[in-house]
Amino acid sequence: MGKLYLAARRGFCNGVRRALECVHSLLTEQPEKVICVYNEIVHNNYVVGNMKKAGVRFIRSLDEVPANGVVVWSAHGVPPELKQQAVEKNLTAVDATCPLVRKLHDLAGRYCAENAAVILIGHAGHPEVTGVLGCGKIYNISQVADCAKLPDFPADQSVAVLTQTTWSMDEITPIIAELQKRYPALEVVSGICYATAERQQAVRDLISEHRIEKLLVIGSPASSNSNRLCEIARNCGITALLIDDPQSLQDMDLGNCGKLGLTAGASAPDILLEQAVDILTKQHNFTLTGE
């Protein structure tokens, strides 16, 4: 019989809770309106599916907002240009952007206004990165090799590097080290949020303190922070699996695992973790330890 260990920090962060509460409040207080969320409110299929059932629409263009609609900016934020377009279209817009992402926008805009060279470490195409890149002329990189593609900035121009909030220091540190070789006066502004850092450290603690053999991470494939949790575990030498739907655990072969770790990304609701614990303890006979 195996043992099941839960990460001390897991599940929803405050930014996600705030965004979801924003949408739920609109549904309750303005039932006559069509609530249109630009992009996914958070990257979790269960959450998005439930909102669709409640009548929320998820859009990719402001042209999709009906006359009686309200557009909600997702937790990942959007480019300033899109907000201006909403104003020009006379749309009612509600901002559910995570406060820490909004701070990243403010920093990017400030550095650009000061004519600094701004570099953003993050995954191209991720909504958060797209939003920040819209704040000015910003160079986006995601790996050490990308540093060689950056220009040689004038000696008198300041250079600042920002980071996507859901990355890990394991990924960012070697990139920053390479940037500092090219730009000795580089100003480093880590954007990694405290909730992300706490959840990442909780995974490391599970591995070091309990010697878990495998880690299950509740989260959807599009969730950057959930994928980072898997990568941290793999970098520590153990198997890590991303679990979008806990029901998939029913047929999973876990018979040879004596110590199993379980956590949830910042966009994964408690109910999914509870379902996972239920299946692992009742069907796979794991004993929940330390709770």
N, C-alpha and C positions, 0 to 999 in steps of 0.2 A: 504493500500500500504506500503510494507516494505522498509527499507533503507539498502543499500549495502555499506559496508566500505572496502576499500582496505588497506592491510598492507603497511606501509611506505617503508619497505625493502622487496623485493620479487624477484623471478626469478633468472636468470643466475648469477652465481658468475664469477669472473675473471678466475678461474681455468678451469671452464667448457668452457667459451668463448675461452680460449687459446687452449684447446684440440680440439674443433670443428673447429677453424680456421686452426689448423694444418692439419686436414684431408682434409678440403676444399682446402687448398693450394696445397696439393699433387694431388688431383683430377684435379686441374686446370693446374698445372705446369708439371705433369708427367702423362698425359693421357694414355701413352703406358704401364704404370705399373698397376699391380693389387694391390690395397690397402687392406691390411689385418689387421684388428684391433684385438688385443688380448683381449678377453672379450668384453663387451659392452663399447663403448667409454665413455659414461655416462649412468646412469640408467634412461633412459626415452624412452618409447616405440615409441613415435612419432619421436624423433630424430633418433633413430636406424632404424626405418622403412624408413625414407627418405633417409638415407645413403645407405641402401640396394638397394633402387630404383636407386641410383646414381652409383651402381656397387661396393660398398664397401662390403667386406666380413668380417664376424665376426667369429673368430676362437678360438679354445680351445687347439690347438696343433700346434707347429711350423712345423710339418710335413704337415700341410695344406697349407703352403705358397708355391706357384708355383715359377718356375725359374725366372719369370719376376715380382715377387712380392716384396712389401715393407711391413714390419711388423711395426705396430704402437702400442706402449704401451699405454693403456688407461689412463684416468685421475686418476684412482685409484692406478696406479703403479703396478709393478710386482716384484717378488723375484729376487734378484741379480743373482741367479743361472740360471734363465730363460734368462737373458740378456747374460750371458756367453755362454749358449747353442746357442743363435743366432749368436754370434761371431764365435763359432766353426763350425756352419753350413754355415758360410760366407754369412749371410743374411744382407740385408740393413734394419736397424732398426731406427725408429724415435720415440723419447721419448715425449709423450704428457702428462706425469705425472704432476699433479698439483704441483706447486712449494712448497706448504705447506706440501704435502704428501712426496715429495722428502726430505724436511727438517726432517720429522719424520723418514725416512729411515736413514738419516745421523746420527741423534741422537741415534737411536737404535744401529747402527753399532758401533758408538763411545763408548757407554756404554758397549757393549759386548766386544769390544777390550780392555777395561779397566778392564775386569773381574767383572763387576758389575752384580748384579742380576737384570734382567730387566723384568718388568711386563707391559703388554699391556692391557688396558681396551678397549674392542671392541667386535663386533659380530663375532664369529668364522665362517669362510666360506665367509665372505665379502671380495671382492678382495683387498681392502685396507689393511685389517688385514692380509690376506694371504701374501701380499707383504712384510709387516713389519716383520712378523714372519720369513721370509726367510733371515733376516739380521743377525741371530745368535740364540743362545739359549734364547728364550723369553717365558715367561709364559703368557698365554692368559686367562683373566677372563672377565665375563660380568655381574656379579651380586654379591651382598654382600656375599651370601652363598659360592661362589667360593673361597673366601679368606681363608677359613678354609682348603682348599685342597692344599694350597701353602706350601712349605717346610720351616723349620726353618733355615734360612740362617746363616752362620758363623757370629759371632759378629763383626769381622773385615771386612766383605764384605759390600760394599755400595749397597743400594737397590734403584732403580729408577722406577717410574711408568710413562708410557706414555699413551696417550689417542687417540682413533680414532677421526679423525677431524670432523666428522659429528654428534657426540654425543652431548647431552645437559648437562649442569652443574647440572640440576635436577637429572639426572641419575648417574653422576659421583661422586658427592659430598658424598653420603653415603658410596660408595665403598671406596673412598680415606680415609674417616674417620675410616673405619674398618681396612684398611691397616696400618694406622698410629698407631693403637693400637698394632699391631703385630710388626711393624718396626718403632720405634720412630724416627729414623734418616732418614726416607724415603724422597727421593728427588722427588718432584712432578713436572712434566713437562707437562702442559696442551697442548694438540695438537689441541684443538678445534679452528677452523679457525675463523677469524673475520667475514667473510660473514655468516657463520653458526650462530654465536652468534647474529649478527645483525638481521637476519631473525627470530630467536627465540624471541628476545626482542620485535620485531615488533608485534608478535602475542600476547605477554603479554600486550603490550600497547593497542592493539585493544580491548582486553577484559576489561582492567581497565578503559580506557578512554571513550569507546563507549558502554560498557555493551552489547556487541553482544551476541546473544543467541545460535548461531551456527557458526562453521567455516568450510569453504570448502578449501581444500588444493589441488592445481593442482600439480600432481606428480604421478609417476608410483610406483607400489607395491614394486619394488626392491630398490627404492630410500631411503637410510637411512635417509638423511636429511629431506625429505618430511614426513616420518613417525614420526620423532622426533617432527615436528611442530604439528602434530595431537596429539601426546602424551602430549605435553605442554598444549594444549587447554583442553584436557580431565582432566589433573591434576588440571586445574583451575575450573573444574566443568561444562564445557559446551560440547555439542556434537561436534565432529569433524569428517569429512568425507574426505577420500582420493579420488580424482577424476583423473583417468587416462585419460579418454576421455570426454571432456566437453559436447559432444553430449548427454551423459547419463543424463545431467541435465534437458533435455527437459521433461522427464517423472517423474522427482523427485517431491515429494510432499513437497512444502515449504510454503504452505498457512498459516501456523500458526506462521511463523517466522517474527517478526517485525524488528529485527536488525541482519543482516547477514554479517559475515566477510569473506573475500576472500584473499588468498595469493597463492604463487607458490613456490615450492621447487627450490633449486639452479640448478637443472638440467632440469627444465621445461621452454620451450621457451615462449616468449611473446605472440606468436600467440594463444597459448592455453588459456592464461589468457584473451586475447581479445575475444575469442570465448565464454568463460564463461560469461564475462560481457555482451556480446551481448544477450545471451540467458536469463540471469537473468533479464535484464532490459526490453527486448522486449516481452518475453514470460511469465515471472513471475511477470512483472510489478514492479520490485524493482527500487528505485531511487538511482542512484550512488551519494554518499555523500562525500564531502571533496576532490574531484578531479577537 
